[in-house]
């Protein structure tokens, strides 16, 4: 298992980024959470099989159709366990 913390910047709020990320996380069996931040970015903490995490991160670099992702910062974290993938407010 692999756990990473993501900060996604660009036009990523108000474009269904979090909802689309949830669908993508479920597709790749990634668990964790995602939320908007006060500075306009999106933050996520996710865990899963290394290949699945890599695929999720690659999706985050593009996002949904209306998003314009400028940068995705990825920081490896100690392994964590989540039961599902949540969209936080």
Phi and psi in radians as a Rosetta constraint file:
Dihedral C 1 N 2 CA 2 C 2 CIRCULARHARMONIC -2.359 0.35
Dihedral N 2 CA 2 C 2 N 3 CIRCULARHARMONIC 2.440 0.35
Dihedral C 2 N 3 CA 3 C 3 CIRCULARHARMONIC -2.189 0.35
Dihedral N 3 CA 3 C 3 N 4 CIRCULARHARMONIC 2.311 0.35
Dihedral C 3 N 4 CA 4 C 4 CIRCULARHARMONIC -2.362 0.35
Dihedral N 4 CA 4 C 4 N 5 CIRCULARHARMONIC 2.632 0.35
Dihedral C 4 N 5 CA 5 C 5 CIRCULARHARMONIC -1.875 0.35
Dihedral N 5 CA 5 C 5 N 6 CIRCULARHARMONIC 2.286 0.35
Dihedral C 5 N 6 CA 6 C 6 CIRCULARHARMONIC -2.095 0.35
Dihedral N 6 CA 6 C 6 N 7 CIRCULARHARMONIC 2.451 0.35
Dihedral C 6 N 7 CA 7 C 7 CIRCULARHARMONIC -2.159 0.35
Dihedral N 7 CA 7 C 7 N 8 CIRCULARHARMONIC 2.066 0.35
Dihedral C 7 N 8 CA 8 C 8 CIRCULARHARMONIC -1.928 0.35
Dihedral N 8 CA 8 C 8 N 9 CIRCULARHARMONIC 2.134 0.35
Dihedral C 8 N 9 CA 9 C 9 CIRCULARHARMONIC -2.031 0.35
Dihedral N 9 CA 9 C 9 N 10 CIRCULARHARMONIC 2.780 0.35
Dihedral C 9 N 10 CA 10 C 10 CIRCULARHARMONIC 2.203 0.35
Dihedral N 10 CA 10 C 10 N 11 CIRCULARHARMONIC -2.677 0.35
Dihedral C 10 N 11 CA 11 C 11 CIRCULARHARMONIC -1.524 0.35
Dihedral N 11 CA 11 C 11 N 12 CIRCULARHARMONIC 1.510 0.35
Dihedral C 11 N 12 CA 12 C 12 CIRCULARHARMONIC -2.191 0.35
Dihedral N 12 CA 12 C 12 N 13 CIRCULARHARMONIC 0.012 0.35
Dihedral C 12 N 13 CA 13 C 13 CIRCULARHARMONIC -1.964 0.35
Dihedral N 13 CA 13 C 13 N 14 CIRCULARHARMONIC 2.493 0.35
Dihedral C 13 N 14 CA 14 C 14 CIRCULARHARMONIC 1.377 0.35
Dihedral N 14 CA 14 C 14 N 15 CIRCULARHARMONIC 0.289 0.35
Dihedral C 14 N 15 CA 15 C 15 CIRCULARHARMONIC -2.234 0.35
Dihedral N 15 CA 15 C 15 N 16 CIRCULARHARMONIC 0.353 0.35
Dihedral C 15 N 16 CA 16 C 16 CIRCULARHARMONIC 1.125 0.35
Dihedral N 16 CA 16 C 16 N 17 CIRCULARHARMONIC 0.514 0.35
Dihedral C 16 N 17 CA 17 C 17 CIRCULARHARMONIC -1.098 0.35
Dihedral N 17 CA 17 C 17 N 18 CIRCULARHARMONIC -0.871 0.35
Dihedral C 17 N 18 CA 18 C 18 CIRCULARHARMONIC -1.129 0.35
Dihedral N 18 CA 18 C 18 N 19 CIRCULARHARMONIC -0.759 0.35
Dihedral C 18 N 19 CA 19 C 19 CIRCULARHARMONIC -1.123 0.35
Dihedral N 19 CA 19 C 19 N 20 CIRCULARHARMONIC -0.727 0.35
Dihedral C 19 N 20 CA 20 C 20 CIRCULARHARMONIC -1.185 0.35
Dihedral N 20 CA 20 C 20 N 21 CIRCULARHARMONIC -0.633 0.35
Dihedral C 20 N 21 CA 21 C 21 CIRCULARHARMONIC -1.111 0.35
Dihedral N 21 CA 21 C 21 N 22 CIRCULARHARMONIC -0.652 0.35
Dihedral C 21 N 22 CA 22 C 22 CIRCULARHARMONIC -1.081 0.35
Dihedral N 22 CA 22 C 22 N 23 CIRCULARHARMONIC -0.785 0.35
Dihedral C 22 N 23 CA 23 C 23 CIRCULARHARMONIC -1.055 0.35
Dihedral N 23 CA 23 C 23 N 24 CIRCULARHARMONIC -0.747 0.35
Dihedral C 23 N 24 CA 24 C 24 CIRCULARHARMONIC -1.164 0.35
Dihedral N 24 CA 24 C 24 N 25 CIRCULARHARMONIC -0.719 0.35
Dihedral C 24 N 25 CA 25 C 25 CIRCULARHARMONIC -1.071 0.35
Dihedral N 25 CA 25 C 25 N 26 CIRCULARHARMONIC -0.731 0.35
Dihedral C 25 N 26 CA 26 C 26 CIRCULARHARMONIC -1.158 0.35
Dihedral N 26 CA 26 C 26 N 27 CIRCULARHARMONIC -0.664 0.35
Dihedral C 26 N 27 CA 27 C 27 CIRCULARHARMONIC -1.036 0.35
Dihedral N 27 CA 27 C 27 N 28 CIRCULARHARMONIC -0.731 0.35
Dihedral C 27 N 28 CA 28 C 28 CIRCULARHARMONIC -1.697 0.35
Dihedral N 28 CA 28 C 28 N 29 CIRCULARHARMONIC 0.155 0.35
Dihedral C 28 N 29 CA 29 C 29 CIRCULARHARMONIC 0.980 0.35
Dihedral N 29 CA 29 C 29 N 30 CIRCULARHARMONIC 0.733 0.35
Dihedral C 29 N 30 CA 30 C 30 CIRCULARHARMONIC -1.675 0.35
Dihedral N 30 CA 30 C 30 N 31 CIRCULARHARMONIC 2.383 0.35
Dihedral C 30 N 31 CA 31 C 31 CIRCULARHARMONIC -1.990 0.35
Dihedral N 31 CA 31 C 31 N 32 CIRCULARHARMONIC 2.747 0.35
Dihedral C 31 N 32 CA 32 C 32 CIRCULARHARMONIC 2.469 0.35
Dihedral N 32 CA 32 C 32 N 33 CIRCULARHARMONIC -2.479 0.35
Dihedral C 32 N 33 CA 33 C 33 CIRCULARHARMONIC -2.623 0.35
Dihedral N 33 CA 33 C 33 N 34 CIRCULARHARMONIC 2.842 0.35
Dihedral C 33 N 34 CA 34 C 34 CIRCULARHARMONIC -2.524 0.35
Dihedral N 34 CA 34 C 34 N 35 CIRCULARHARMONIC 2.521 0.35
Dihedral C 34 N 35 CA 35 C 35 CIRCULARHARMONIC -2.684 0.35
Dihedral N 35 CA 35 C 35 N 36 CIRCULARHARMONIC 2.754 0.35
Dihedral C 35 N 36 CA 36 C 36 CIRCULARHARMONIC -1.350 0.35
Dihedral N 36 CA 36 C 36 N 37 CIRCULARHARMONIC 2.624 0.35
Dihedral C 36 N 37 CA 37 C 37 CIRCULARHARMONIC -1.928 0.35
Dihedral N 37 CA 37 C 37 N 38 CIRCULARHARMONIC 2.875 0.35
Dihedral C 37 N 38 CA 38 C 38 CIRCULARHARMONIC -1.188 0.35
Dihedral N 38 CA 38 C 38 N 39 CIRCULARHARMONIC -0.375 0.35
Dihedral C 38 N 39 CA 39 C 39 CIRCULARHARMONIC -1.578 0.35
Dihedral N 39 CA 39 C 39 N 40 CIRCULARHARMONIC 0.107 0.35
Dihedral C 39 N 40 CA 40 C 40 CIRCULARHARMONIC 1.673 0.35
Dihedral N 40 CA 40 C 40 N 41 CIRCULARHARMONIC -0.004 0.35
Dihedral C 40 N 41 CA 41 C 41 CIRCULARHARMONIC -1.644 0.35
Dihedral N 41 CA 41 C 41 N 42 CIRCULARHARMONIC 3.125 0.35
Dihedral C 41 N 42 CA 42 C 42 CIRCULARHARMONIC -2.120 0.35
Dihedral N 42 CA 42 C 42 N 43 CIRCULARHARMONIC 2.400 0.35
Dihedral C 42 N 43 CA 43 C 43 CIRCULARHARMONIC -2.087 0.35
Dihedral N 43 CA 43 C 43 N 44 CIRCULARHARMONIC 2.450 0.35
Dihedral C 43 N 44 CA 44 C 44 CIRCULARHARMONIC -2.480 0.35
Dihedral N 44 CA 44 C 44 N 45 CIRCULARHARMONIC 2.622 0.35
Dihedral C 44 N 45 CA 45 C 45 CIRCULARHARMONIC -2.279 0.35
Dihedral N 45 CA 45 C 45 N 46 CIRCULARHARMONIC 2.020 0.35
Dihedral C 45 N 46 CA 46 C 46 CIRCULARHARMONIC -2.331 0.35
Dihedral N 46 CA 46 C 46 N 47 CIRCULARHARMONIC 2.658 0.35
Dihedral C 46 N 47 CA 47 C 47 CIRCULARHARMONIC -2.411 0.35
Dihedral N 47 CA 47 C 47 N 48 CIRCULARHARMONIC 2.624 0.35
Dihedral C 47 N 48 CA 48 C 48 CIRCULARHARMONIC 2.979 0.35
Dihedral N 48 CA 48 C 48 N 49 CIRCULARHARMONIC -3.019 0.35
Dihedral C 48 N 49 CA 49 C 49 CIRCULARHARMONIC -1.129 0.35
Dihedral N 49 CA 49 C 49 N 50 CIRCULARHARMONIC 2.508 0.35
Dihedral C 49 N 50 CA 50 C 50 CIRCULARHARMONIC -0.885 0.35
Dihedral N 50 CA 50 C 50 N 51 CIRCULARHARMONIC -0.798 0.35
Dihedral C 50 N 51 CA 51 C 51 CIRCULARHARMONIC -1.062 0.35
Dihedral N 51 CA 51 C 51 N 52 CIRCULARHARMONIC -0.766 0.35
Dihedral C 51 N 52 CA 52 C 52 CIRCULARHARMONIC -1.149 0.35
Dihedral N 52 CA 52 C 52 N 53 CIRCULARHARMONIC -0.683 0.35
Dihedral C 52 N 53 CA 53 C 53 CIRCULARHARMONIC -1.105 0.35
Dihedral N 53 CA 53 C 53 N 54 CIRCULARHARMONIC -0.764 0.35
Dihedral C 53 N 54 CA 54 C 54 CIRCULARHARMONIC -1.053 0.35
Dihedral N 54 CA 54 C 54 N 55 CIRCULARHARMONIC -0.724 0.35
Dihedral C 54 N 55 CA 55 C 55 CIRCULARHARMONIC -1.136 0.35
Dihedral N 55 CA 55 C 55 N 56 CIRCULARHARMONIC -0.710 0.35
Dihedral C 55 N 56 CA 56 C 56 CIRCULARHARMONIC -1.109 0.35
Dihedral N 56 CA 56 C 56 N 57 CIRCULARHARMONIC -0.774 0.35
Dihedral C 56 N 57 CA 57 C 57 CIRCULARHARMONIC -1.080 0.35
Dihedral N 57 CA 57 C 57 N 58 CIRCULARHARMONIC -0.743 0.35
Dihedral C 57 N 58 CA 58 C 58 CIRCULARHARMONIC -1.060 0.35
Dihedral N 58 CA 58 C 58 N 59 CIRCULARHARMONIC -0.696 0.35
Dihedral C 58 N 59 CA 59 C 59 CIRCULARHARMONIC -1.099 0.35
Dihedral N 59 CA 59 C 59 N 60 CIRCULARHARMONIC -0.746 0.35
Dihedral C 59 N 60 CA 60 C 60 CIRCULARHARMONIC -1.060 0.35
Dihedral N 60 CA 60 C 60 N 61 CIRCULARHARMONIC -0.477 0.35
Dihedral C 60 N 61 CA 61 C 61 CIRCULARHARMONIC -1.233 0.35
Dihedral N 61 CA 61 C 61 N 62 CIRCULARHARMONIC -0.266 0.35
Dihedral C 61 N 62 CA 62 C 62 CIRCULARHARMONIC -1.999 0.35
Dihedral N 62 CA 62 C 62 N 63 CIRCULARHARMONIC -0.837 0.35
Dihedral C 62 N 63 CA 63 C 63 CIRCULARHARMONIC 1.305 0.35
Dihedral N 63 CA 63 C 63 N 64 CIRCULARHARMONIC -2.975 0.35
Dihedral C 63 N 64 CA 64 C 64 CIRCULARHARMONIC -1.267 0.35
Dihedral N 64 CA 64 C 64 N 65 CIRCULARHARMONIC 3.002 0.35
Dihedral C 64 N 65 CA 65 C 65 CIRCULARHARMONIC -0.918 0.35
Dihedral N 65 CA 65 C 65 N 66 CIRCULARHARMONIC -0.748 0.35
Dihedral C 65 N 66 CA 66 C 66 CIRCULARHARMONIC -1.484 0.35
Dihedral N 66 CA 66 C 66 N 67 CIRCULARHARMONIC -0.098 0.35
Dihedral C 66 N 67 CA 67 C 67 CIRCULARHARMONIC -1.379 0.35
Dihedral N 67 CA 67 C 67 N 68 CIRCULARHARMONIC 2.716 0.35
Dihedral C 67 N 68 CA 68 C 68 CIRCULARHARMONIC -2.328 0.35
Dihedral N 68 CA 68 C 68 N 69 CIRCULARHARMONIC 1.672 0.35
Dihedral C 68 N 69 CA 69 C 69 CIRCULARHARMONIC -1.434 0.35
Dihedral N 69 CA 69 C 69 N 70 CIRCULARHARMONIC 2.196 0.35
Dihedral C 69 N 70 CA 70 C 70 CIRCULARHARMONIC -1.598 0.35
Dihedral N 70 CA 70 C 70 N 71 CIRCULARHARMONIC -0.690 0.35
Dihedral C 70 N 71 CA 71 C 71 CIRCULARHARMONIC -2.773 0.35
Dihedral N 71 CA 71 C 71 N 72 CIRCULARHARMONIC 2.543 0.35
Dihedral C 71 N 72 CA 72 C 72 CIRCULARHARMONIC -2.189 0.35
Dihedral N 72 CA 72 C 72 N 73 CIRCULARHARMONIC 1.961 0.35
Dihedral C 72 N 73 CA 73 C 73 CIRCULARHARMONIC -1.547 0.35
Dihedral N 73 CA 73 C 73 N 74 CIRCULARHARMONIC 2.233 0.35
Dihedral C 73 N 74 CA 74 C 74 CIRCULARHARMONIC -2.127 0.35
Dihedral N 74 CA 74 C 74 N 75 CIRCULARHARMONIC 2.155 0.35
Dihedral C 74 N 75 CA 75 C 75 CIRCULARHARMONIC -2.178 0.35
Dihedral N 75 CA 75 C 75 N 76 CIRCULARHARMONIC 2.158 0.35
Dihedral C 75 N 76 CA 76 C 76 CIRCULARHARMONIC -1.183 0.35
Dihedral N 76 CA 76 C 76 N 77 CIRCULARHARMONIC 2.418 0.35
Dihedral C 76 N 77 CA 77 C 77 CIRCULARHARMONIC -2.163 0.35
Dihedral N 77 CA 77 C 77 N 78 CIRCULARHARMONIC 2.845 0.35
Dihedral C 77 N 78 CA 78 C 78 CIRCULARHARMONIC -1.049 0.35
Dihedral N 78 CA 78 C 78 N 79 CIRCULARHARMONIC 2.616 0.35
Dihedral C 78 N 79 CA 79 C 79 CIRCULARHARMONIC -0.964 0.35
Dihedral N 79 CA 79 C 79 N 80 CIRCULARHARMONIC 2.319 0.35
Dihedral C 79 N 80 CA 80 C 80 CIRCULARHARMONIC -2.211 0.35
Dihedral N 80 CA 80 C 80 N 81 CIRCULARHARMONIC 2.799 0.35
Dihedral C 80 N 81 CA 81 C 81 CIRCULARHARMONIC -2.135 0.35
Dihedral N 81 CA 81 C 81 N 82 CIRCULARHARMONIC 2.266 0.35
Dihedral C 81 N 82 CA 82 C 82 CIRCULARHARMONIC -2.190 0.35
Dihedral N 82 CA 82 C 82 N 83 CIRCULARHARMONIC 2.673 0.35
Dihedral C 82 N 83 CA 83 C 83 CIRCULARHARMONIC -1.581 0.35
Dihedral N 83 CA 83 C 83 N 84 CIRCULARHARMONIC -0.399 0.35
Dihedral C 83 N 84 CA 84 C 84 CIRCULARHARMONIC -2.754 0.35
Dihedral N 84 CA 84 C 84 N 85 CIRCULARHARMONIC -3.000 0.35
Dihedral C 84 N 85 CA 85 C 85 CIRCULARHARMONIC -1.990 0.35
Dihedral N 85 CA 85 C 85 N 86 CIRCULARHARMONIC 2.139 0.35
Dihedral C 85 N 86 CA 86 C 86 CIRCULARHARMONIC -2.013 0.35
Dihedral N 86 CA 86 C 86 N 87 CIRCULARHARMONIC 2.491 0.35
Dihedral C 86 N 87 CA 87 C 87 CIRCULARHARMONIC -1.684 0.35
Dihedral N 87 CA 87 C 87 N 88 CIRCULARHARMONIC 2.009 0.35
Dihedral C 87 N 88 CA 88 C 88 CIRCULARHARMONIC -1.643 0.35
Dihedral N 88 CA 88 C 88 N 89 CIRCULARHARMONIC 2.692 0.35
